[in-house]
Amino acid sequence: MSYQNKSRNLSALKLSALACGCALALAYGSASALQSDADQQVFIESDGAEIDQNNETIVYTGSVTVVQGTLAVSGEMMVVKINGDQVERITTLGSPAQYSQELENDQGVVRAHADSIIYDMSTERIYLKGKAVIEQLGSTLKSESIRYDMVQGKIDAGAGETSGRVVMQLDPTRVRKTDDTDD
């Protein structure tokens, strides 16, 4: 095997490893996500994967699932965009794309789904687009689009051109119970 072919193979492995490790940033940076999940092995399964070194992308297709500890992400397609040696953006598409993860301190499981879930690593923002839903502790937030700024800790529902109505359903018994445990 020539040096050039070895270099290409190493580059492909490097891209794949980056995608595996960083695809799980789809833990979507939740501050209260189980910290131990980050130390777990990453498992990605799909019907196919295409590594495009020239465009620095990896596209997983067909029943894509990513599991790391309690984190689970699934969709019909996952596109990982890499810039140099950094993952820039991860887009999961599905009918719907889904995310779930157990949270710290008995806060239950957070679940989200939308037509697409996009994690922009440079801005540390998550975008749920198309029939977006987030559920936690019996409360639900629904909108055509939801944007979560992890740095600011801010959620904008209805952010976008065709946002439609924002619907929030709260379970006051669970909110009160959570507030009581914070003392």
Contacts in CASP RR format, 6 or more apart in sequence:
PFRMAT RR
TARGET T0000
AUTHOR 0000-0000-0000
METHOD contacts of the structure
MODEL  1
MSYQNKSRNLSALKLSALACGCALALAYGSASALQSDADQQVFIESDGAE
IDQNNETIVYTGSVTVVQGTLAVSGEMMVVKINGDQVERITTLGSPAQYS
QELENDQGVVRAHADSIIYDMSTERIYLKGKAVIEQLGSTLKSESIRYDM
VQGKIDAGAGETSGRVVMQLDPTRVRKTDDTDD
1 9 0 8 1.000
8 53 0 8 1.000
11 53 0 8 1.000
12 51 0 8 1.000
12 53 0 8 1.000
14 85 0 8 1.000
15 51 0 8 1.000
15 53 0 8 1.000
15 56 0 8 1.000
15 58 0 8 1.000
15 82 0 8 1.000
16 49 0 8 1.000
16 51 0 8 1.000
16 58 0 8 1.000
18 80 0 8 1.000
18 82 0 8 1.000
18 85 0 8 1.000
18 86 0 8 1.000
18 87 0 8 1.000
19 44 0 8 1.000
19 58 0 8 1.000
19 80 0 8 1.000
19 82 0 8 1.000
19 87 0 8 1.000
20 42 0 8 1.000
20 44 0 8 1.000
21 42 0 8 1.000
21 87 0 8 1.000
22 80 0 8 1.000
22 87 0 8 1.000
22 90 0 8 1.000
22 121 0 8 1.000
23 42 0 8 1.000
23 44 0 8 1.000
23 66 0 8 1.000
23 73 0 8 1.000
23 78 0 8 1.000
23 80 0 8 1.000
23 87 0 8 1.000
23 90 0 8 1.000
24 37 0 8 1.000
24 38 0 8 1.000
24 42 0 8 1.000
24 66 0 8 1.000
24 68 0 8 1.000
24 71 0 8 1.000
24 73 0 8 1.000
25 87 0 8 1.000
25 90 0 8 1.000
25 119 0 8 1.000
25 121 0 8 1.000
26 66 0 8 1.000
26 71 0 8 1.000
26 73 0 8 1.000
26 90 0 8 1.000
26 92 0 8 1.000
26 99 0 8 1.000
26 117 0 8 1.000
26 119 0 8 1.000
27 33 0 8 1.000
27 37 0 8 1.000
27 38 0 8 1.000
27 68 0 8 1.000
27 71 0 8 1.000
27 101 0 8 1.000
28 99 0 8 1.000
28 101 0 8 1.000
28 112 0 8 1.000
28 117 0 8 1.000
28 119 0 8 1.000
28 126 0 8 1.000
28 148 0 8 1.000
28 150 0 8 1.000
29 124 0 8 1.000
29 126 0 8 1.000
29 150 0 8 1.000
30 101 0 8 1.000
30 103 0 8 1.000
30 110 0 8 1.000
31 150 0 8 1.000
31 153 0 8 1.000
32 103 0 8 1.000
32 104 0 8 1.000
32 105 0 8 1.000
32 107 0 8 1.000
33 71 0 8 1.000
33 101 0 8 1.000
33 102 0 8 1.000
33 103 0 8 1.000
33 104 0 8 1.000
33 110 0 8 1.000
34 69 0 8 1.000
34 70 0 8 1.000
34 101 0 8 1.000
34 102 0 8 1.000
34 103 0 8 1.000
34 104 0 8 1.000
35 104 0 8 1.000
36 69 0 8 1.000
37 68 0 8 1.000
37 69 0 8 1.000
37 70 0 8 1.000
37 71 0 8 1.000
37 101 0 8 1.000
37 102 0 8 1.000
38 68 0 8 1.000
40 68 0 8 1.000
40 69 0 8 1.000
41 68 0 8 1.000
42 66 0 8 1.000
42 67 0 8 1.000
42 68 0 8 1.000
43 65 0 8 1.000
43 66 0 8 1.000
43 67 0 8 1.000
43 68 0 8 1.000
44 60 0 8 1.000
44 64 0 8 1.000
44 65 0 8 1.000
44 66 0 8 1.000
45 63 0 8 1.000
45 64 0 8 1.000
45 65 0 8 1.000
46 60 0 8 1.000
46 61 0 8 1.000
46 62 0 8 1.000
46 63 0 8 1.000
46 64 0 8 1.000
46 65 0 8 1.000
46 78 0 8 1.000
47 61 0 8 1.000
47 62 0 8 1.000
47 63 0 8 1.000
48 60 0 8 1.000
48 61 0 8 1.000
48 62 0 8 1.000
49 58 0 8 1.000
49 59 0 8 1.000
49 60 0 8 1.000
49 61 0 8 1.000
50 58 0 8 1.000
50 59 0 8 1.000
50 61 0 8 1.000
51 57 0 8 1.000
51 58 0 8 1.000
52 58 0 8 1.000
52 59 0 8 1.000
56 81 0 8 1.000
56 82 0 8 1.000
56 83 0 8 1.000
56 84 0 8 1.000
57 79 0 8 1.000
57 80 0 8 1.000
57 81 0 8 1.000
57 82 0 8 1.000
58 79 0 8 1.000
58 80 0 8 1.000
58 82 0 8 1.000
59 77 0 8 1.000
59 78 0 8 1.000
59 79 0 8 1.000
59 80 0 8 1.000
60 77 0 8 1.000
60 78 0 8 1.000
60 79 0 8 1.000
60 80 0 8 1.000
61 76 0 8 1.000
61 77 0 8 1.000
62 75 0 8 1.000
62 76 0 8 1.000
62 77 0 8 1.000
63 74 0 8 1.000
63 75 0 8 1.000
63 76 0 8 1.000
64 73 0 8 1.000
64 74 0 8 1.000
64 75 0 8 1.000
64 76 0 8 1.000
64 77 0 8 1.000
64 78 0 8 1.000
64 92 0 8 1.000
65 72 0 8 1.000
65 73 0 8 1.000
65 74 0 8 1.000
65 75 0 8 1.000
66 72 0 8 1.000
66 73 0 8 1.000
66 74 0 8 1.000
66 78 0 8 1.000
70 100 0 8 1.000
70 101 0 8 1.000
70 102 0 8 1.000
70 109 0 8 1.000
71 99 0 8 1.000
71 100 0 8 1.000
71 101 0 8 1.000
72 98 0 8 1.000
72 99 0 8 1.000
72 100 0 8 1.000
72 101 0 8 1.000
73 92 0 8 1.000
73 97 0 8 1.000
73 98 0 8 1.000
73 99 0 8 1.000
73 117 0 8 1.000
74 92 0 8 1.000
74 97 0 8 1.000
74 98 0 8 1.000
75 92 0 8 1.000
75 93 0 8 1.000
75 94 0 8 1.000
75 95 0 8 1.000
75 96 0 8 1.000
75 97 0 8 1.000
75 98 0 8 1.000
76 93 0 8 1.000
76 94 0 8 1.000
76 95 0 8 1.000
76 97 0 8 1.000
77 92 0 8 1.000
77 93 0 8 1.000
77 94 0 8 1.000
78 90 0 8 1.000
78 91 0 8 1.000
78 92 0 8 1.000
78 93 0 8 1.000
79 89 0 8 1.000
79 90 0 8 1.000
79 91 0 8 1.000
79 93 0 8 1.000
80 87 0 8 1.000
80 89 0 8 1.000
80 90 0 8 1.000
81 87 0 8 1.000
81 88 0 8 1.000
81 89 0 8 1.000
81 90 0 8 1.000
81 91 0 8 1.000
82 88 0 8 1.000
86 121 0 8 1.000
87 121 0 8 1.000
88 120 0 8 1.000
88 121 0 8 1.000
88 122 0 8 1.000
89 118 0 8 1.000
89 119 0 8 1.000
89 120 0 8 1.000
89 121 0 8 1.000
89 122 0 8 1.000
90 118 0 8 1.000
90 119 0 8 1.000
90 121 0 8 1.000
91 116 0 8 1.000
91 117 0 8 1.000
91 118 0 8 1.000
91 119 0 8 1.000
92 99 0 8 1.000
92 116 0 8 1.000
92 117 0 8 1.000
92 118 0 8 1.000
93 115 0 8 1.000
93 116 0 8 1.000
94 115 0 8 1.000
94 116 0 8 1.000
95 115 0 8 1.000
96 113 0 8 1.000
96 114 0 8 1.000
96 115 0 8 1.000
96 131 0 8 1.000
97 113 0 8 1.000
97 114 0 8 1.000
97 115 0 8 1.000
97 116 0 8 1.000
97 117 0 8 1.000
98 111 0 8 1.000
98 112 0 8 1.000
98 113 0 8 1.000
99 110 0 8 1.000
99 111 0 8 1.000
99 112 0 8 1.000
99 113 0 8 1.000
99 117 0 8 1.000
100 109 0 8 1.000
100 110 0 8 1.000
100 111 0 8 1.000
100 112 0 8 1.000
101 109 0 8 1.000
101 110 0 8 1.000
102 108 0 8 1.000
102 109 0 8 1.000
103 109 0 8 1.000
103 110 0 8 1.000
103 136 0 8 1.000
105 181 0 8 1.000
106 181 0 8 1.000
107 136 0 8 1.000
107 137 0 8 1.000
107 178 0 8 1.000
108 136 0 8 1.000
108 137 0 8 1.000
109 136 0 8 1.000
110 134 0 8 1.000
110 135 0 8 1.000
110 136 0 8 1.000
111 133 0 8 1.000
111 134 0 8 1.000
111 135 0 8 1.000
111 136 0 8 1.000
112 128 0 8 1.000
112 132 0 8 1.000
112 133 0 8 1.000
112 134 0 8 1.000
112 135 0 8 1.000
113 128 0 8 1.000
113 131 0 8 1.000
113 132 0 8 1.000
113 133 0 8 1.000
114 128 0 8 1.000
114 129 0 8 1.000
114 130 0 8 1.000
114 131 0 8 1.000
114 132 0 8 1.000
114 133 0 8 1.000
114 145 0 8 1.000
114 146 0 8 1.000
115 129 0 8 1.000
115 130 0 8 1.000
115 131 0 8 1.000
116 127 0 8 1.000
116 128 0 8 1.000
116 129 0 8 1.000
116 130 0 8 1.000
117 126 0 8 1.000
117 127 0 8 1.000
117 128 0 8 1.000
117 129 0 8 1.000
118 126 0 8 1.000
118 127 0 8 1.000
118 129 0 8 1.000
119 125 0 8 1.000
119 126 0 8 1.000
119 127 0 8 1.000
120 126 0 8 1.000
120 127 0 8 1.000
123 149 0 8 1.000
124 149 0 8 1.000
124 150 0 8 1.000
124 151 0 8 1.000
125 147 0 8 1.000
125 148 0 8 1.000
125 149 0 8 1.000
125 150 0 8 1.000
126 147 0 8 1.000
126 148 0 8 1.000
126 150 0 8 1.000
127 145 0 8 1.000
127 146 0 8 1.000
127 147 0 8 1.000
127 148 0 8 1.000
128 134 0 8 1.000
128 145 0 8 1.000
128 146 0 8 1.000
128 147 0 8 1.000
128 148 0 8 1.000
129 144 0 8 1.000
129 145 0 8 1.000
130 144 0 8 1.000
130 145 0 8 1.000
131 142 0 8 1.000
131 144 0 8 1.000
132 142 0 8 1.000
132 143 0 8 1.000
132 144 0 8 1.000
132 145 0 8 1.000
132 146 0 8 1.000
132 157 0 8 1.000
133 140 0 8 1.000
133 141 0 8 1.000
133 142 0 8 1.000
134 140 0 8 1.000
134 141 0 8 1.000
134 146 0 8 1.000
135 141 0 8 1.000
137 171 0 8 1.000
137 174 0 8 1.000
137 175 0 8 1.000
137 178 0 8 1.000
138 169 0 8 1.000
138 171 0 8 1.000
138 174 0 8 1.000
139 168 0 8 1.000
139 169 0 8 1.000
139 170 0 8 1.000
139 171 0 8 1.000
139 174 0 8 1.000
139 175 0 8 1.000
140 167 0 8 1.000
140 168 0 8 1.000
140 169 0 8 1.000
141 155 0 8 1.000
141 157 0 8 1.000
141 166 0 8 1.000
141 167 0 8 1.000
141 168 0 8 1.000
142 157 0 8 1.000
142 166 0 8 1.000
142 167 0 8 1.000
142 168 0 8 1.000
143 157 0 8 1.000
143 158 0 8 1.000
143 163 0 8 1.000
143 164 0 8 1.000
143 165 0 8 1.000
143 166 0 8 1.000
143 167 0 8 1.000
144 158 0 8 1.000
144 160 0 8 1.000
144 162 0 8 1.000
144 163 0 8 1.000
144 164 0 8 1.000
145 157 0 8 1.000
145 158 0 8 1.000
145 159 0 8 1.000
145 160 0 8 1.000
145 163 0 8 1.000
146 155 0 8 1.000
146 156 0 8 1.000
146 157 0 8 1.000
146 158 0 8 1.000
146 159 0 8 1.000
147 155 0 8 1.000
147 156 0 8 1.000
147 159 0 8 1.000
148 154 0 8 1.000
148 155 0 8 1.000
149 155 0 8 1.000
149 156 0 8 1.000
157 163 0 8 1.000
157 166 0 8 1.000
157 168 0 8 1.000
158 164 0 8 1.000
158 166 0 8 1.000
END
